[in-house]
Amino acid sequence: MFAIVNIAGQQFRVTKDQELYVNRLSGNAGDKVEFSEVLLSSKDGKINTGGSMKVQAEIIDHLKGDKVLVFKKKRRKGYQKLNGHRQSLTKIKISDIG
């Protein structure tokens, strides 16, 4: 059984007991969260679109992703700029689909 669900503006294909990283969610580690925007679900080979299904998950941890470096340069002008960015992420575990 799997479901395609909209989590924090992105679509994910999730199954039960799956752990995944999503954009930062509000809440503390150990909190339960529920996602009601299920776009598609499949159970025993039968496909259902939309409906009143919900996906429940547990927040495991808040962390930051890998650093992405942005380097800008204009040649022969002496202009160089180096910026770094680390995305704030939340690790969640899918506990129930239904």
C-alpha positions in Angstrom: 0.0 0.0 0.0 1.3 3.4 -0.9 0.0 7.0 -1.2 1.1 10.1 -2.9 0.7 13.0 -0.4 1.4 16.7 -0.5 3.7 17.6 2.4 4.9 21.2 2.9 4.3 22.0 -0.8 6.0 19.0 -2.2 4.6 15.6 -3.4 6.0 12.4 -1.9 5.2 8.7 -2.5 5.0 7.2 0.9 4.6 3.8 2.4 4.1 2.6 6.0 7.2 2.8 8.3 9.1 4.9 5.7 11.4 7.6 6.9 11.9 10.7 4.7 13.2 14.3 4.9 10.8 17.1 4.2 11.0 20.9 4.4 10.8 22.2 8.0 7.5 21.4 9.8 6.3 23.1 12.9 6.3 20.9 16.0 8.9 19.2 18.3 10.6 15.8 18.0 8.1 13.1 19.0 5.0 15.0 17.9 2.4 13.4 15.7 1.4 15.2 12.5 -1.4 14.4 10.0 -1.5 15.1 6.3 -4.9 15.2 4.8 -4.0 16.2 1.3 -3.7 12.7 -0.2 -3.6 12.9 -4.0 -3.6 9.2 -4.9 -3.6 6.0 -2.9 -3.2 2.3 -3.8 -4.3 -0.7 -1.9 -4.2 -4.3 -3.2 -3.7 -3.0 -6.8 -6.8 -0.7 -6.6 -6.1 3.0 -7.3 -8.1 5.7 -5.5 -7.7 9.4 -6.3 -8.3 12.0 -3.6 -10.9 11.0 -1.1 -10.9 11.4 2.6 -7.7 9.5 3.4 -5.2 10.8 5.8 -1.5 10.0 6.4 -0.2 10.1 9.9 3.5 10.6 10.7 5.8 11.2 13.6 8.5 13.9 13.7 11.8 12.3 14.5 14.3 15.2 14.3 14.9 18.7 13.0 18.2 19.1 11.1 19.9 21.0 8.3 20.7 19.7 4.8 24.1 19.7 3.0 25.7 23.1 2.3 25.2 24.5 -1.2 27.7 27.0 -2.3 26.8 29.8 -4.7 29.7 31.5 -6.4 29.3 34.7 -8.5 32.1 36.2 -10.5 32.5 38.9 -13.1 35.7 38.5 -14.9 38.2 41.3 -15.3 36.2 43.4 -12.8 37.6 42.0 -9.5 34.1 41.0 -8.3 33.7 37.7 -6.5 31.0 36.7 -4.1 30.6 33.4 -2.3 27.4 32.5 -0.5 26.4 29.3 1.3 23.0 27.9 2.1 21.8 25.0 4.3 18.1 24.1 4.0 16.2 23.4 7.2 14.7 19.9 7.1 12.5 17.7 9.2 12.9 13.9 9.4 9.6 12.2 9.7 8.4 8.5 9.9 5.1 7.5 8.3 3.1 5.6 10.9 -0.2 5.0 9.2 -2.0 5.4 5.9 -5.7 5.3 5.9 
